[in-house]
């Protein structure tokens, strides 16, 4: 018999609380420092306990789950690639995630390059030798997989933290 999970993700019971009831004075917004405090302390603990590669895998996997839920909540009525891109761009801006753009789209072979300026995860952080937006990789992967029904591999190829001042993601459909 499988033990029930204490923190199983469900949009309505975890993310989508009624903000008029939950936070009648403060509303749905918070500062970026609070988001990053949560993200980077959690990441540090995961990395200390399981290593960098596993921490990356876990963040990416969480991003996939979030991207799929986000697609269902905000993007499921997208009828084609252009409308999906437009809806993503609007949602990223409205929700303060970043400034999303499609840099190139080869729809015939399902290869895309996306950029996110002012990315929630890393804009303004110090330069390092590493791309850091593995959660975003998973998020974009989850959105693309939900929209297309195909598997995708998404990797960040440029990052604010590598000096690029924009985050750039390459998305490729997996071979069937």
N, C-alpha and C positions, 0 to 999 in steps of 0.2 A: 504494500500500500504506500503510495507516494505521499510524503508529508506536504501539506499545503505551504505555499511560499508566503512569507510575511509581507514582502514588498513587490508583488507581481505588478508590473506596469499596466495601467489602464488609464486612458486619457481622462475619462470623466471623473474618476475617483482620486487621481493624483495631480494632474496638470490643470484640468478644466474646471476647477472649483469655481463657484459663483463668486466673483471678486467683490460684488456688492455686499455679500455676506461675510466672506473671508477677510477682506481688507477694505472696509467701508471708508476709511479715512485716507489710507496710503495708496490704494488702487493696485494695479498689476505691475507697476514698474519698480525697478531697483537700480542701483548704480552698478556700473561695470566692475568696480573693485570687489563687490560682494560676490558676483558671479565668478570672477577669476579666483577669489579667495577659496571658494568651494572647489572649483575645478582643479586648481594646481595643488592644493593640499591633498585632495583625494588622489590625484595622479602621483604625488610624491610618496604617499603611503603604499600605493599599489606597486610603484617602481621599487621601493625599498624591499617590499615583501616578495615580489614575484619577478623582478627584473624589468628592464626597459621594454624588451620585445613583447612580453606578456601584457604589460600595462598598455602599450600601443594597441595590441590586439583587442583588449577589453574595451578601451575607449572607442575604437573603430566599430566594434560589435554593438556597443551602446548607440553609437551614431546611426548605424543601420536601422536599429529598432526605432529610434527617434525619427529618422527620415521617413520611414514607412508610416508611422503614426501621423506625422506632419502632412504627408501626402493625402492620407485619408481625410484629415480634418480640413485642410485648406486648398488642396490642389486637385482633388479627384474628378472635378468637372472639366479638366483640361482635355481638349479634343485632339490636339496635335502638338508637335514639338514646339512650335512657335508660341502657342497659348500657354504651354507649361512654362516656358522660359519667361514669358511676361508675368505670369502669376507668381513665379518664384522671385522675380525681381521685385515685384510689388510687396510680397510678404516679407522678404528680407529687409526692405526699407522700412515698412510699417512697424515691424516688430523689433527693429534696431539690431538685427543680426549682422548686417553689413550691406555693402552696395554690390549686388550680384549682377554679373554680365556674362553673356555668352561671347567668348572671343572667337571661337570657330566651331562649326558644326558640320561634320561629315555624316549626315543621317543615313546615307546608303551603307556605310560600314559601321555605324554606331560608335563613332569616336568624337569626343567633344573636348574643348578646352573652356573652362569656366574661370572667371576671376571673381574675387571678393575683396573689395577695398574696405578699409575701416573694419576689418574682421573682428568680431566679438572676442575671439580667443587670443589674438596675438598683436593687434595693431598697437604700436607704441612700446612694445617690449624690447629689451636689448637685443642686439645682433648676436646670433650664435651660429654655429655651423650646421644647425639642424632645422628642418621644417618641423613645426609643432602641431599642426592642425589635423591630427589623425581622427579626432571626433568628427570634424567637418568632412573628411574623406568618407567616413561611414554614412554620415547624414545625406550627402549627395548620392551615394550609392543606393541608399534606401529609397530615396525619391525616384531615381531612375528605374530601379527594379520594379517598384510599384506601378509606375507609369507604363513601362514597356513589357513587363512580364519576362524580361531577359535578365540574366546575371550580369553584373558589371564589376570591374575592377577600377577603383578611383584612387589616385595617388596625387598628393600635393607635390608639385614640381618647382614652385617658387613660393617663398614665404616672407612676410615682413621680417621675421627673425633671421633670414639669410641675406637681408639687405635689399630685397626686391621692392618693399613698400606696398606690395599687393600680394594676395595669396592666389596662386594659380593652380588649378586642378585639372589633371588629364583623366578623362573617363573613357574606358574602352569596354565594349560588350565582350563577354566571355564567349568563346567558341561553343557552339551548340553540341 
